[in-house]
Amino acid sequence: MDHPTLMLLVTLCSSGLCAELHSAGSEEFRLVGGASRCTGRLERKVLEEWKEEFEDYDNLSWTLQRVDDVCKSLNCGSVVSMRRIETSSRFEFNVEINCSDSIRLVNHLCSGRLEVMLNGSWSSVNEDDFDQQDAEVVCRELGCGPPSGLQGALYGETEAPEWSREFLCEGHESALLKCRSSVQKYSGKAAGLTCSDSGNIRLVGGDHRCAGTLKMKYKGEWRSVHGYNINMEFAESVCELMDCGSPITVRERRQDSREDVWGLDDSCDGSNLMECQKYIAYNRVFIEITCSGKNIDGSFNVFLQVRTVSLIQQNNVVPVFSL
């Protein structure tokens, strides 16, 4: 590449104008049709022509981590959300992505060294003046759970720039760049933080709050849950996290239509549900759990799950009750 062309590309990229393209080896991607250059429908460049990215029903290959890689390569921070859009074909989906165009966590989806987009380039933040209120705003903006740690050293000893922006958030702002701030001269380490990947679970559609279809909030979205190691130990973890006593039943419920759900990794056995690896699945099988429940005074209720089975015993039909 000749020198003038190289200088032109450097100038364009430093101004953010080349951010709509992503190159991964021989592949290039962009987002179109959104409210900004960092949101919209995913397109791939094929033989010098832009085409919609389709995901096959039998091969749902777009994971949150893969989408996050695209966001970062587009110079668009971290992934906030992803959803599949049905097409005229029953077996294909479009992929719609929402990236944060102003902040990113370098190492993982909801944890890592914090970087902020300032004047067209990404810059670290000094950890000495990055506090809990600032972290709350960052985690909320990225669609993660509340902050659980502020330790830059966990993500490498990286120096913050000499001139760094100090944010003075109150904790209620919707975005870090909406906080009051000032530029200060520092010499210190770059700020890092850990947001809880998933801070909420609930049971819906049952007779009480401790029974129903399992829903999980992850990356700011409530979805039903699908997993492979669903047993009483798994249900016990859910009941304990919800302060709902002990598990009574757990089963898989199948519905006619499919939807995006949070899939749990095969290794997830419920012993540490909040740290299970999650991925986006498209499924019609969900988890239903019934826990014993708990009264306000701390004593436990017992909700009987009644199942009538026709047992012929001396010409009598005997109802069988199972906990």
VMD Tcl script that draws the C-alpha trace (Angstrom):
set ca {
  {0.00 0.00 0.00}
  {1.47 3.41 -0.96}
  {2.15 6.07 1.66}
  {-0.64 8.55 0.68}
  {-3.27 5.78 0.78}
  {-2.06 4.61 4.18}
  {-2.21 8.14 5.56}
  {-5.75 8.55 4.22}
  {-6.91 5.36 5.93}
  {-5.29 6.42 9.21}
  {-7.06 9.79 9.02}
  {-10.45 8.24 8.25}
  {-10.22 5.63 10.99}
  {-9.05 8.10 13.63}
  {-12.12 10.21 12.85}
  {-14.40 7.17 13.20}
  {-15.48 7.10 9.54}
  {-14.21 3.60 8.92}
  {-15.97 2.17 11.97}
  {-18.84 0.69 9.97}
  {-16.65 -2.08 8.59}
  {-15.34 -5.14 10.38}
  {-12.64 -7.35 8.97}
  {-12.09 -10.79 10.43}
  {-9.68 -12.50 8.11}
  {-11.42 -12.40 4.73}
  {-14.80 -11.35 6.21}
  {-16.23 -7.85 6.54}
  {-19.38 -6.86 8.42}
  {-21.46 -3.73 8.96}
  {-24.68 -2.69 10.73}
  {-27.45 -1.00 8.76}
  {-30.91 0.44 9.39}
  {-30.37 1.38 13.05}
  {-30.57 4.67 14.89}
  {-26.78 4.98 14.81}
  {-23.81 3.39 13.10}
  {-23.49 0.97 16.04}
  {-26.99 -0.52 15.90}
  {-28.92 -2.31 13.20}
  {-29.16 -5.39 11.04}
  {-25.95 -7.29 10.38}
  {-24.63 -7.47 6.83}
  {-21.65 -9.35 5.40}
  {-19.57 -8.40 2.37}
  {-19.52 -11.24 -0.17}
  {-17.62 -10.82 -3.46}
  {-17.61 -7.00 -3.14}
  {-21.37 -6.92 -2.50}
  {-23.12 -6.32 0.81}
  {-25.66 -9.01 1.74}
  {-27.90 -9.56 4.76}
  {-26.44 -12.00 7.25}
  {-28.75 -14.99 7.63}
  {-28.57 -17.51 10.43}
  {-29.77 -21.01 9.71}
  {-32.30 -22.50 12.10}
  {-30.21 -25.67 12.47}
  {-26.97 -23.75 13.02}
  {-27.43 -20.79 15.37}
  {-23.82 -19.66 15.23}
  {-24.14 -16.06 16.41}
  {-23.32 -16.08 20.12}
  {-23.10 -13.03 22.38}
  {-19.31 -13.36 22.47}
  {-19.09 -13.44 18.69}
  {-21.39 -10.41 18.46}
  {-19.25 -8.62 21.07}
  {-16.19 -9.24 18.89}
  {-18.01 -7.60 15.98}
  {-18.97 -4.60 18.13}
  {-15.37 -4.07 19.22}
  {-14.06 -4.48 15.68}
  {-16.62 -1.95 14.44}
  {-15.13 0.47 16.98}
  {-18.52 0.37 18.70}
  {-17.67 -0.66 22.23}
  {-19.37 -3.70 23.75}
  {-22.50 -5.62 22.83}
  {-25.67 -4.44 24.61}
  {-28.17 -6.80 23.01}
  {-28.77 -9.13 20.09}
  {-31.96 -10.58 18.71}
  {-33.04 -12.75 15.82}
  {-35.57 -11.41 13.33}
  {-37.81 -13.88 11.54}
  {-37.73 -13.80 7.75}
  {-40.15 -15.09 5.12}
  {-38.32 -18.41 5.39}
  {-39.22 -20.66 8.29}
  {-35.61 -21.77 8.59}
  {-33.62 -18.50 8.51}
  {-33.23 -15.41 10.68}
  {-31.67 -11.99 10.34}
  {-29.38 -10.84 13.15}
  {-29.97 -7.44 14.77}
  {-27.27 -6.01 17.02}
  {-27.12 -3.12 19.47}
  {-23.63 -2.04 20.50}
  {-22.54 0.64 22.94}
  {-20.70 3.26 20.90}
  {-19.18 5.16 23.84}
  {-17.81 2.62 26.37}
  {-16.44 -0.89 26.38}
  {-14.96 -3.49 28.72}
  {-11.90 -4.91 27.03}
  {-11.64 -8.41 28.50}
  {-15.13 -9.91 28.75}
  {-18.80 -9.13 28.14}
  {-19.49 -7.81 31.64}
  {-16.01 -7.42 33.14}
  {-12.66 -6.00 32.16}
  {-10.64 -2.85 31.76}
  {-12.88 0.14 31.07}
  {-12.29 2.23 27.95}
  {-14.21 5.32 26.84}
  {-14.55 6.77 23.34}
  {-13.17 10.31 23.48}
  {-12.33 12.46 20.46}
  {-12.53 9.51 18.10}
  {-10.28 7.12 20.01}
  {-10.56 4.70 22.94}
  {-8.96 5.81 26.20}
  {-8.58 4.15 29.61}
  {-9.90 5.76 32.79}
  {-7.79 6.31 35.90}
  {-8.88 3.95 38.68}
  {-8.12 6.42 41.52}
  {-11.20 8.51 40.70}
  {-13.50 5.78 39.42}
  {-16.00 4.98 42.16}
  {-19.09 2.86 42.83}
  {-21.50 5.41 41.31}
  {-19.48 5.51 38.09}
  {-19.44 1.69 37.98}
  {-23.23 1.49 38.46}
  {-23.76 3.67 35.39}
  {-21.31 1.63 33.27}
  {-22.87 -1.73 34.19}
  {-26.38 -0.40 33.52}
  {-25.38 1.09 30.16}
  {-23.93 -2.26 29.04}
  {-27.03 -4.17 30.13}
  {-25.15 -6.11 32.81}
  {-26.01 -6.67 36.45}
  {-24.84 -4.33 39.23}
  {-21.09 -3.87 39.87}
  {-19.51 -6.44 42.13}
  {-15.88 -5.31 42.06}
  {-13.56 -2.46 41.13}
  {-10.08 -3.87 40.54}
  {-8.05 -2.86 37.54}
  {-5.25 -5.23 38.51}
  {-7.46 -8.22 37.71}
  {-7.26 -7.29 34.03}
  {-3.57 -6.44 33.71}
  {-1.45 -3.65 35.07}
  {-2.23 -1.05 32.41}
  {-1.28 2.57 32.88}
  {-3.96 5.20 32.39}
  {-3.03 8.09 30.04}
  {-1.38 11.12 31.63}
  {-4.45 13.23 30.91}
  {-7.57 11.30 31.84}
  {-11.26 12.17 32.19}
  {-12.67 12.04 35.71}
  {-16.38 11.13 35.81}
  {-18.60 12.48 38.57}
  {-21.65 10.24 38.25}
  {-24.46 10.25 40.80}
  {-25.45 6.68 39.89}
  {-28.79 7.34 38.17}
  {-27.49 8.41 34.73}
  {-28.31 6.25 31.70}
  {-24.82 6.57 30.17}
  {-21.34 7.35 31.44}
  {-20.86 10.24 29.03}
  {-24.00 11.87 30.46}
  {-22.27 12.23 33.83}
  {-20.48 15.42 34.79}
  {-16.77 15.13 34.09}
  {-13.50 16.99 33.90}
  {-10.07 16.31 32.42}
  {-7.34 15.85 35.01}
  {-3.63 15.04 34.97}
  {-2.88 11.68 36.57}
  {-0.23 9.03 36.92}
  {-1.86 5.74 37.86}
  {-3.44 2.48 36.82}
  {-6.33 2.04 34.41}
  {-9.73 1.32 35.95}
  {-11.31 -2.12 35.67}
  {-14.57 -3.44 37.00}
  {-16.73 -6.54 37.22}
  {-20.47 -6.36 36.67}
  {-22.59 -9.34 37.66}
  {-23.39 -11.25 34.47}
  {-26.90 -12.08 35.57}
  {-28.42 -10.59 38.64}
  {-32.00 -11.78 38.48}
  {-34.11 -14.88 38.14}
  {-37.84 -15.34 38.60}
  {-40.62 -17.89 38.18}
  {-43.68 -16.72 36.24}
  {-47.09 -18.11 35.33}
  {-47.52 -20.29 38.42}
  {-49.93 -20.15 41.33}
  {-47.47 -18.13 43.44}
  {-44.11 -16.37 43.07}
  {-42.24 -19.59 43.90}
  {-43.67 -21.60 41.00}
  {-43.74 -21.28 37.24}
  {-41.53 -20.96 34.16}
  {-37.94 -20.03 34.94}
  {-36.92 -16.62 33.58}
  {-33.45 -15.13 33.76}
  {-32.25 -11.56 33.24}
  {-28.94 -11.40 31.41}
  {-27.45 -8.48 29.49}
  {-30.56 -6.49 30.43}
  {-33.09 -8.91 28.88}
  {-35.57 -11.28 30.54}
  {-35.87 -14.59 28.69}
  {-36.98 -18.13 29.41}
  {-34.20 -20.62 30.14}
  {-33.21 -23.85 28.40}
  {-30.69 -26.34 29.74}
  {-29.63 -29.98 29.61}
  {-28.79 -30.85 33.23}
  {-32.16 -29.97 34.69}
  {-32.82 -31.99 37.84}
  {-33.74 -31.52 41.49}
  {-30.26 -30.24 42.34}
  {-30.70 -27.55 39.69}
  {-34.15 -26.68 41.08}
  {-32.73 -26.53 44.60}
  {-30.29 -23.85 43.49}
  {-33.10 -21.80 41.94}
  {-35.34 -22.11 45.02}
  {-32.46 -21.11 47.28}
  {-31.55 -18.06 45.19}
  {-35.18 -16.93 45.23}
  {-35.52 -17.57 48.97}
  {-38.37 -19.94 48.13}
  {-37.62 -22.89 50.36}
  {-37.06 -26.34 48.87}
  {-37.85 -27.71 45.39}
  {-40.99 -29.80 44.96}
  {-41.00 -30.44 41.21}
  {-38.95 -29.56 38.15}
  {-39.88 -30.40 34.58}
  {-39.49 -29.31 30.99}
  {-42.46 -27.61 29.34}
  {-42.87 -27.70 25.56}
  {-44.85 -25.11 23.63}
  {-45.84 -24.96 19.95}
  {-43.82 -21.87 18.96}
  {-40.10 -21.24 19.39}
  {-38.47 -18.13 20.81}
  {-35.08 -16.75 21.79}
  {-34.09 -18.14 25.18}
  {-31.03 -18.11 27.41}
  {-29.33 -21.45 26.93}
  {-27.20 -22.82 29.74}
  {-23.89 -24.55 29.02}
  {-23.84 -28.36 29.29}
  {-21.59 -28.13 32.35}
  {-24.14 -26.07 34.31}
  {-25.59 -28.27 37.03}
  {-27.20 -25.51 39.08}
  {-24.58 -25.53 41.84}
  {-23.52 -22.01 40.80}
  {-26.33 -20.89 38.53}
  {-25.34 -17.23 38.35}
  {-21.91 -18.10 36.94}
  {-23.08 -20.61 34.33}
  {-22.01 -19.77 30.80}
  {-24.99 -18.58 28.75}
  {-25.70 -18.39 25.05}
  {-28.61 -17.38 22.84}
  {-30.72 -20.36 21.80}
  {-33.92 -20.65 19.79}
  {-36.10 -23.24 21.43}
  {-39.59 -24.29 22.44}
  {-38.62 -26.27 25.57}
  {-38.57 -24.32 28.85}
  {-38.00 -25.12 32.52}
  {-40.82 -25.17 35.07}
  {-40.05 -25.30 38.79}
  {-42.24 -25.45 41.89}
  {-40.63 -24.51 45.22}
  {-42.19 -24.92 48.66}
  {-42.45 -21.18 49.24}
  {-41.71 -19.10 52.30}
  {-43.89 -16.99 54.59}
  {-43.04 -13.48 55.72}
  {-42.17 -14.78 59.20}
  {-39.61 -17.16 57.71}
  {-41.62 -20.36 58.05}
  {-42.11 -22.52 54.98}
  {-45.30 -23.27 53.13}
  {-45.86 -26.61 51.43}
  {-47.66 -26.38 48.10}
  {-48.77 -29.85 47.08}
  {-48.35 -30.75 43.45}
  {-51.22 -33.19 42.91}
  {-51.07 -35.81 40.24}
  {-53.87 -38.35 39.89}
  {-52.83 -41.71 38.58}
  {-55.31 -44.50 37.86}
  {-54.15 -47.42 39.89}
  {-56.40 -50.45 39.97}
  {-56.25 -51.70 43.52}
  {-59.09 -53.99 44.47}
  {-61.28 -52.25 41.87}
  {-60.60 -48.83 43.44}
  {-59.05 -45.79 41.74}
  {-56.39 -44.42 44.10}
  {-55.21 -40.79 43.83}
  {-51.44 -40.54 44.25}
  {-49.93 -37.35 45.75}
  {-46.31 -36.62 44.95}
  {-44.04 -33.95 46.39}
}
mol new
graphics top color blue
foreach p $ca { graphics top sphere $p radius 0.5 }
foreach p [lrange $ca 0 end-1] q [lrange $ca 1 end] { graphics top cylinder $p $q radius 0.2 }
display resetview
